[in-house]
């Protein structure tokens, strides 16, 4: 179930083993992303691409819209 989390909670979750997923297009991910983030572009997010993730660990999904 999706839940909004703030920066401190993200840090706590990452320290506890959560996975960080950046859903920006690959070009934007390559230009700038949070260290350790996995890139799965939103338009490519599906059952097959999500299979790269460990379902037993929390997943944090983020997108930076700088427009």
C-alpha positions as CSV (number, residue, x, y, z in Angstrom):
1,X,0.0,0.0,0.0
2,X,1.5,3.4,-1.0
3,X,2.4,5.7,1.9
4,X,3.9,9.2,1.8
5,X,7.1,9.4,3.8
6,X,9.3,12.3,4.8
7,X,13.1,12.6,4.5
8,X,13.9,11.3,8.1
9,X,11.6,8.3,7.5
10,X,13.3,7.6,4.2
11,X,16.7,7.6,5.9
12,X,15.5,5.3,8.6
13,X,14.0,2.9,6.1
14,X,17.1,2.9,3.9
15,X,19.3,2.2,7.0
16,X,17.0,-0.8,7.7
17,X,17.4,-2.2,4.2
18,X,14.7,-0.6,2.1
19,X,15.2,-0.4,-1.7
20,X,15.2,3.0,-3.4
21,X,13.7,3.2,-6.9
22,X,14.0,6.2,-9.1
23,X,11.2,6.2,-11.8
24,X,12.6,9.0,-14.0
25,X,13.6,8.2,-17.6
26,X,17.1,6.7,-17.9
27,X,18.7,9.9,-19.3
28,X,17.5,11.9,-16.3
29,X,18.5,9.2,-13.9
30,X,22.0,9.2,-15.4
31,X,22.3,12.9,-15.1
32,X,21.4,12.9,-11.4
33,X,20.0,10.5,-8.8
34,X,20.3,9.5,-5.2
35,X,23.2,7.2,-4.6
36,X,22.2,3.6,-4.4
37,X,18.9,4.2,-6.2
38,X,17.7,1.6,-8.8
39,X,16.3,3.0,-12.0
40,X,13.1,1.6,-13.3
41,X,11.5,4.3,-15.5
42,X,7.8,4.8,-14.8
43,X,6.9,4.0,-18.4
44,X,8.8,0.7,-18.1
45,X,7.5,-0.2,-14.7
46,X,5.6,-3.5,-14.9
47,X,5.7,-7.0,-13.4
48,X,8.9,-8.0,-15.3
49,X,10.9,-4.9,-14.4
50,X,9.6,-4.9,-10.8
51,X,10.9,-8.5,-10.5
52,X,14.4,-7.0,-9.9
53,X,13.2,-5.9,-6.5
54,X,13.2,-8.0,-3.4
55,X,9.5,-8.3,-2.2
56,X,10.6,-9.0,1.3
57,X,12.1,-5.5,1.7
58,X,10.4,-2.2,1.8
59,X,10.4,-0.3,-1.5
60,X,10.7,3.5,-1.7
61,X,9.8,5.0,-5.1
62,X,10.7,8.6,-5.9
63,X,10.6,11.0,-8.8
64,X,12.1,14.4,-9.0
65,X,10.2,16.9,-11.2
66,X,12.4,19.9,-11.7
67,X,10.2,21.8,-14.1
